[in-house]
C-alpha cells in the first residue's frame, strides 16, 4: 500500500509570510526571539517596508513606526530566551510563569488568514537558515472547517494573553477581523 505523497515546501517560513494583500494584524509566538531579525526581516516582509534596515536605518524605523500604527503586531516570547534590542513599537509580551515554547504565526488579511505552525523560533535560523518543520495554511473566513479552526486559535491566543498578564491590540484586531 502506498502512502500519499506531500510536497516538501521549498520556501522558508519568512518567504511564506509574503502576500500580495495587506496584513491587517499579526501575532507571533516563539521560544527564542531575536528582535533585530524580527524587525529587519519579518516585519519588513509582513508590512511591506521598502526602506533598507541596514543602509537607511532612520528611514526604516520611521516607515515601520507608521506602518505599525495601522497594523497591530504582537510577539509572545519566552522571557528567558529572548534577546534585547527592540526598536519598533510592536507589542512584545514575555511569558515568565513557565517555559513558553510554541512557534506560530497568524497573519490576518482581508479574505484569509495565513497560519504557520512549526519548529522554528523567531530567529534567522528558525525562519530561514535552518531546516525546520513548518505547516502552512491559508484559512478563509467562509469555509466552515477553517472558521472552526480560527475560533480555536483565537481561544488559544486569549489563553496566551492571560499568561502574559495583559491584553494585546493585535489579538483584539484578529478577533475583530475573524469573527
C-alpha positions in Angstrom: 0.0 0.0 0.0 1.5 3.3 -1.0 1.4 6.4 1.2 0.0 9.7 -0.2 2.9 12.0 -1.1 3.2 15.5 0.0 5.5 18.1 -1.5 8.2 19.3 0.8 8.0 23.1 1.0 10.9 24.8 -0.7 10.2 28.2 0.8 11.5 29.3 4.2 9.0 30.5 6.8 10.0 34.0 6.1 9.1 33.6 2.4 5.8 32.0 3.3 4.8 35.2 5.2 4.8 37.3 2.0 1.4 38.0 0.4 0.1 40.5 -2.1 -2.8 41.6 0.1 -2.1 43.9 3.1 -1.8 42.5 6.6 -4.5 43.7 9.0 -3.0 42.2 12.2 -0.4 39.6 13.1 0.6 37.5 16.1 3.8 35.5 16.5 4.7 33.0 19.2 8.3 31.8 19.8 10.6 30.5 22.4 13.8 32.2 21.2 13.3 35.7 19.9 15.8 38.0 18.0 14.2 41.5 17.7 16.8 42.7 15.1 15.9 39.8 12.8 12.2 40.2 13.5 12.2 43.8 12.6 14.7 43.8 9.7 13.3 40.7 8.0 9.9 39.6 9.3 8.2 43.0 9.8 9.8 44.2 6.6 8.2 41.3 4.8 4.8 41.4 6.5 4.3 45.2 6.5 6.0 45.6 3.0 8.5 48.1 4.3 10.7 49.5 1.5 13.5 51.2 3.4 16.7 49.2 3.8 17.1 48.5 7.6 20.9 48.5 7.3 21.6 51.3 4.8 18.8 53.7 5.8 18.1 52.9 9.5 16.3 56.1 10.4 14.0 55.9 7.3 13.3 52.2 8.0 12.4 52.9 11.7 10.2 55.8 10.7 8.4 53.8 8.0 8.0 50.8 10.4 6.6 53.1 13.1 4.0 54.5 10.7 3.0 51.0 9.4 2.6 49.6 12.9 0.1 52.4 13.8 -2.4 50.9 11.4 -1.3 47.2 11.6 -1.0 45.8 15.1 1.6 43.1 15.6 2.3 41.2 18.7 5.1 38.7 19.7 4.6 36.4 22.6 8.0 35.0 23.7 9.7 33.2 26.5 11.2 35.7 29.0 14.4 33.7 29.5 15.1 33.1 25.8 14.8 36.5 24.1 17.4 38.9 23.0 17.1 42.7 23.8 17.1 45.5 21.3 13.5 46.2 20.2 13.5 49.4 18.1 10.0 49.4 16.6 6.6 49.8 18.5 5.1 46.3 18.1 3.8 44.6 21.1 6.3 42.3 22.8 5.0 40.1 25.6 7.3 38.0 27.7 6.0 34.8 29.3 7.8 34.0 32.6 5.5 31.8 34.6 6.6 28.7 32.7 8.7 27.8 29.7 6.9 29.2 26.6 7.6 27.1 23.6 5.0 27.4 20.8 6.1 28.5 17.4 3.4 30.0 15.2 2.5 33.0 13.1 -1.0 34.2 12.4 -1.5 36.9 9.8 -5.0 38.3 9.0 -5.7 39.5 5.5 -8.9 40.9 4.1 -10.1 37.5 2.8 -8.0 34.9 4.6 -5.6 34.1 7.5 -2.1 32.7 6.9 -1.2 30.3 9.6 2.3 28.9 10.1 2.8 26.2 12.8 6.3 24.7 13.1 9.5 24.2 14.9 11.3 27.4 14.0 12.0 30.2 16.5 11.8 33.9 15.5 15.4 34.0 14.6 17.4 33.9 11.3 17.9 30.2 11.7 14.3 29.4 12.6 12.8 31.4 9.8 15.4 30.9 7.1 18.7 29.2 7.5 17.8 26.0 9.4 15.8 23.1 8.1 12.7 23.5 10.2 9.3 21.8 10.1 6.6 24.3 9.0 2.9 23.6 8.3 1.4 26.5 6.4 -2.3 27.0 5.9 -4.4 29.6 4.1 -7.7 29.7 6.1 -10.7 31.5 4.6 -13.4 33.3 6.6 -16.1 31.5 4.6 -15.1 27.8 4.9 -16.8 26.1 7.9 -13.8 24.0 8.7 -11.4 27.0 8.5 -13.6 29.2 10.8 -13.8 26.4 13.4 -10.0 26.2 13.5 -9.7 30.0 13.6 -12.1 30.1 16.6 -9.9 27.5 18.4 -6.8 29.6 17.6 -8.4 32.7 18.9 -9.3 30.9 22.2 -5.7 29.8 22.5 -4.4 33.3 21.9 -6.7 34.6 24.7 -5.1 32.0 27.0 -1.7 33.2 25.9 -2.7 36.7 26.7 -3.6 35.6 30.2 -0.1 34.0 30.6 1.4 37.4 29.6 -0.8 39.2 32.1 -2.2 41.8 29.7 -4.4 42.3 26.6 -3.0 42.7 23.1 -4.3 45.1 20.5 -3.1 42.6 17.8 -5.1 39.8 19.3 -8.1 42.1 19.6 -7.8 43.0 16.0 -7.6 39.4 15.0 -10.8 38.7 16.9 -12.5 41.6 15.2 -11.4 40.6 11.7 -12.1 36.9 12.1 -15.4 37.0 13.9 
